Amino acid sequence: MRGLKFFFALIASVGFVQPLFAQDYPTRPVRILVQFSPGGIPDLAARVLADRLSQAFGKPFIVENRTGSSGNIATDFVARSDPDGYTLLFSSSAPLTMNPALFKKLPFDAGKDFAPVSLVGSFEFVLMAAPGFPPNSVSEVVALAKPNPNKFNIASSGYGSEHHLAGELFNIAAGIHLTHVPYKGFAPATVDVMANHVELMFGSVPASLPFIRSGKLKPLATSGTAREVTLPNVPTFAEAGYPDVKVISWVGLLAPARTPKSVLERLTAETVKVVQSSEFRQRLETVGVGSMPVGPEALDDRIDTDQKFWARVVKEAGIKQVE
């Protein structure tokens, strides 16, 4: 009987572990891994969020850049981390929604190995032309490229990148064949387009703004559902007659699967509070990052929807999977 009483007492005490854990969380610094190098939009947004979460929780939230393998290294590291809320992933959309279609085998399952916390922001892409390339609109590009398949080139920051798939989506929608020229990053691709070595390229609006505003690249169309506030004179692809060219990237916060629900709820509550603050929104909007629906359900739905979308694009474009 004494052993039975001890058993029930133990079961009862376990029931209090999760709430007490959440109440005390965090008791030490929290790492937020970013899949790409410092200076980009995911890194910038992560650092702004980490600073606000540090203030909210009273413990340091530290951003760590762990690059490589198209974002798979950081993503896999978090997927395998202890589900205790002390190692988080600040992910851009590509590793979770494009990589499952691009890589034959991944060490993680984007749908099963993570617990979504919240979406944080979104950004669009812009098709840009070299300064010496005659077309000044999407229709002029299509008119020139359609009778000349593979004659004109489109640069990207690398095979399988968002820039690459945006270009393939444009090819499919417009019925043209631009030759993909992959570079090792956005910067070298931009240099060659500005020098008129390559005719076209897609870039995220935040990264492309300096080159557009300086007149070094010509913006032709943006990939969102409405005109980009930082580029009000540039039409959307829908306005140009190609509504299927819709590419909206996002950044969001995730934890490893099996992280205690109470910890996730605290993280979500504080993250949503930060993201919905006018100061945070204004900070990101100045660099071209817009708002999105917040919360774990919105992030979970977005991952599922975008995975299906990019799987279709990869298949239709005949893109070979990476071994």
Beta strands, then each sheet from edge to edge (+ up, - down):
strand 1: 30-34
strand 2: 61-65
strand 3: 87-92
strand 4: 114-129
strand 5: 153-156
strand 6: 179-182
strand 7: 200-204
strand 8: 218-222
strand 9: 248-256
sheet 1: 2+ 1+ 3+ 9- 4+ 7- 5- 6-
sheet 2: 2+ 1+ 3+ 9- 4+ 8-
end
